[in-house]
Amino acid sequence: MTHMTHTLLVAALVVAGPANAGHHGSAAGHHESVASSVGWTAAVTAQADAHPTFTVGTATAQRGQKAYGVMHVPAGSDAGYDIPVVVIHGARPGPVLAVVSGAHGTEYASILSVEALIDNPAAAPANLSGTLILVPLVNVPSFERLTPHVNPNDNKSMNSRYPGDPNGTQTDRASAVITWEVVEQCDHLIDLHGGDLDENLRPYSYWTVTGNAKQDEFSRGMVLAFGLDHIIISRERPKDPKASRFLENTASTRGKPSFTAEAGRSGPVDAGDVTMLSDGVLKVTGYLKMTRRPARDITPVAKPVWVEVTSIASEYNGVFFPRVPRDAHVAKGATIGLVKDALNRPIAEIKAPDAGIIMFIRALPSLKQGDTIASLGVITQEPK
Ligand SMILES: [Zn+2]
């Protein structure tokens, strides 16, 4: 799930910041010209290429090439590490789309979906107008040590500390690097997640309401193009870019239409979940006119199910027994799970606080006070 940024190199980052802004400084306003990008193509190509190369971390791609590299998170109060990154710099100019996953390193379907995009022919440089920044695995320590929800090195969620802090612990420093290298350089960002090791999740996207009508309309189009028909409306995300907290929100508060999507769940990776996410990204590249997609692939979701979510947290330590599957439609007051103690004595029956859809439910017996038991989606009107 989503809910849940050095010392020697600080100087290098500070120097890199303004340079990046200069090279890609037109990014923030780019979405406003996307709709007319076809008409502009001739004029753009007739001019000198504004971005003959594109660099993220150690990956520098020439126009029409793909480059592999890392974003180095410098050592600070704890160890540094490298975040892998691929830059696909399309044969023709266009929008810069960043696709990031693995903030939670055991949400495997989302990680594999971005890895699959690296070699998907539809996203090959020759077929691309614009640039893809692909970051499949932010939380390398979590992946290596099978740790759900957090970076085991500092016990922080890697989707909670944006825009990051170069003087903080590893998660804070990594978030700062991603803000500089990825968010500041892109026009749009998609953050991919999924059910973590303990979450039995049905697929859905989030649509963030920033209050900027034009930006929200554009991001709504991206979400509908992505193709998941259940969409959570996020109205309460921070508005301050200096305290953006989430990755998507770091891009959104910088004026870049962006969204988050989730698929995949506890247990072995389902290839359908992986494809659902990677295909969704390709559909968005069609919507952004970065690729020429078949018409059926850029048809937006016809009947989206808009929901507002309520998180049900455990008040108890105990053993959890789910009583409904993911995606169940439950009535208000319906029993969704039982909590027992380690000697099989009942502690509590968990009831749905409202009628709604089980967006995800705890998949494993382990339960402690404060853990999320379920996320309940309450169906709401289509937002205007
Ligand atoms: Zn997640």
Boltz pocket constraint, residues with backbone or C-beta under 6 A from the ligand:
constraints:
  - pocket:
      binder: B
      contacts: [[A, 1], [A, 2], [A, 3], [A, 103], [A, 104], [A, 107], [A, 192], [A, 193], [A, 194]]
      max_distance: 6.0
